Amino acid sequence: MAMFGAFHFQEFSHEFYVIGSVVAYIKTMYTLKPLALLITIVFSFQGMANENILPKSIALSKGYTPVSASYSLHKVSNKLKLPYKKHALDWPVKFEDGINSIGNLLAQYQSYEYSYRDYFHGGCDLVTKAQEKIIAPTSGYVEAGFYSYSPLGNGHFQKHWIPLQDSAGKETDNNYFEVAIIDKHGYRFEFHHVDPTSLTPKLIKSIYNRSYVEAGTELGEVKSWFWLHHNKSYHHVHYNVIAPSGVELNCEWLSRPLKDDVAPVINKVYAMITGIAFEVKDKEAIFRQPKELVIDLYDQKNNNPFMHQPHFIELKVESGRTFTWDFQKALVLKNGMKPNITDYFSLELANTQGEVVKTMGNYSEFKSLVKIPIDPNDFGQFVITVKDAMGNEDKFTGSLPGQGI
């Protein structure tokens, strides 16, 4: 059963569309046993909120098969050498405002009330008009099908797949349909939330034959999206670029530069001392050596209503150490490992007033709390630098007392 595949209520309000779809969906499941019904409803709401996230057992029971180890947590690459230069590719869609409507970014934190919590977004949401045409940014072999994800932990997923040509009679969801281009180097360019009814007969034939298509080929249209993002329409393509090693690449690095002269903002800095978050002011000396600093930060682009997670955060300490989170090019560490989400984000902290502050990322909430570890031997002046994709930056300075203080 396709959860929303039979519903096309674009002419109605957002609220009627969602409520009507949910009611119809639950009616189809009234014969399930209570536990099975609960599990199915909970994990179906997961897909409604963001991506089609299912436990592995449910995905397999629906006919999905695991994609190879492309989403492994193991070491994936020592060196990342790309066949594309920075900003070399065209964007695959025309943006909503004609300039830079990008929603959630590659390393952005995601967590939904009825969904799997605490994961990296893994790609870029390109916000468009519904039925906007999707154009191949590079040449390669074309594939298409329905997808789901199962949690691996640490902020990453295992992808599951039903090819379009094998989908007849299987439980699929038209909201989670992908068209992909695999280039001659093995890089996979994925476009999620494509309307499967918009594929031309010529493209379907190419998909069935896994034919080679040229850059500039039309790959379908953006499906109408039923959820609002911070009260804004959010028809979008979730755009992934996956290296043969399994590394998720940053679409902003690969694609044409966007007009953006708005700097990211370091909103607050906390020093974590004995489990308590002490707020530190700019140019302030920290009274005791912290275990880590936590940076409350955000970014926005010109004329863009969506909040973003800056992808470059660096600490330089007078005593000589430099620590950097740099996902400008790809979601991978210098040692070739994929980052653990709890190493990168502080999921929650308690400040000196007893207030609990949480990292949040969904369709109505945003807060980004990024950890920077402090070595016991760090001392003296420090500078924190935060940069966005276009090199706009914000800085914060302070000082550390060092070991034994």
WOBELJO-V702242 format. One record per backbone hydrogen bond with DSSP energy under -1.0 kcal/mol. NH is the residue of the N-H (numbers start at 0). CO is the residue of the C=O. Records with the same first field share a line. If there is no record, write none. Layout:
BEGIN
NH=CO, CO
END
This chain:
BEGIN
6=3
11=8
16=12
17=13
18=14
19=15
20=16
21=17
22=18
23=19
24=20
25=21
26=22
27=23
28=25
31=28
36=32
37=33
38=34
39=35
40=36
41=37
42=38
43=39
44=40
45=41
46=42
47=43
48=44
49=45
52=50
53=148
58=54
59=55
60=56
61=57
62=59
63=58
64=160
66=158
71=68
75=335
76=335
86=252
87=84
88=253
95=126
97=94
101=99
102=124
107=104
109=118
110=360
114=111
118=109
119=154
120=107
121=105
123=238
124=103
125=236
126=100
127=234
130=221
131=128
133=219
134=91
135=216
139=212
140=181
141=210
142=179
144=177
145=161
146=175
147=159
148=51
149=157
151=155
152=155
155=152
157=149
159=147
160=64
161=145
163=143
165=162
166=163
169=166
171=169
175=172
177=144
178=190
179=142
180=188
181=140
182=186
185=182
187=241
188=180
189=239
190=178
191=237
193=176
194=220
197=194
203=199
204=200
205=201
206=202
207=203
208=204
210=205
212=139
215=135
216=213
218=133
221=131
222=192
228=231
229=362
231=228
236=125
238=123
239=189
241=187
242=246
245=242
248=240
249=328
253=249
254=250
255=88
264=297
266=264, 295
267=295
269=293
270=277
271=291
272=275
275=272
276=349
277=270
279=268
282=396
283=280
285=398
290=271
292=371
293=269
294=369
295=267
296=367
297=264
298=307
303=300
307=298
311=386
312=324
313=384
314=322
315=382
316=320
317=380
318=378
319=316
322=314
324=312
326=310
330=247
331=329
332=336
335=332
340=153
342=339
343=339
344=340
345=368
348=356
350=354
353=350
356=348
358=346
359=366
361=364
366=359
369=294
370=343
371=292
373=290
377=374
379=399
381=397
382=315
383=395
384=313
385=393
386=311
387=391
390=387
393=385
395=383
397=381
398=283
399=379
404=401
END
